[in-house]
């Protein structure tokens, strides 16, 4: 029993037996054209007779390491959805934290006076009112040590910072840094009268605002961007893969 020549691809191994070819591939997933010669007999007269004429068959079934699965679409789509949801949740959580930060500010009415417990770090002095994001009236603020009466220097705020959170609208006026922790007296100008106007002391809101925005883009960008890349790769690899015969 003999077999006719076989066109191999990537070291394919083909075994021919009987009327039907039994094909064994060492490495799957490559389109292979196989020339299968049927068995023949050597007669005493020296003549060669084919039992079946040679045929050409094409195998195009894809399996194994060839990627034609739709799993890439599912994973990529899941990453995109997770990125969008994660970004929205992060931003919403950041807004809630920002609101809690604003609620924790220490406040005094305008005009008015009160005492505040301050730590030895930098504070931002804010003006809060209904028009704080547009017009800030001139307000004189004095902060002194409650024990010694020593005044603290209030430096103008470099830049612009406004906020609207937890029913508070404010604009940064200046900064103050106590030399040591303690009780301080805070007094505002009695000549300025504005309905509901207050002066608040708290930390800068620049970093909490930036953290919320940057975190939203990082989470959304990494997950959603990775999902889009996976979708593109899956689409390209599936378009290049051979299709099964109809």
Secondary structure, DSSP 8 states (H G I E B T S, - for coil): --------SSS-EEEEETTEEEEE-SS-SS-EEEEE---EEE-TTS-EEESS--EEEEE----TTS---THHHHHHHHHHHHHHHHHHHHHHHHHHHHHHHHHT-EEEESS-EEEEEE-SSEEEEEEESTTTTT------EEEEETTT--B---EE-SS--EEEETTEEEEEEEEEE-SS-EEEEEEE-TT---TT-EEEEE--SHHHHHHHHHHHHHHHHHHHHHHHHHHHHHHHHHHHS-----
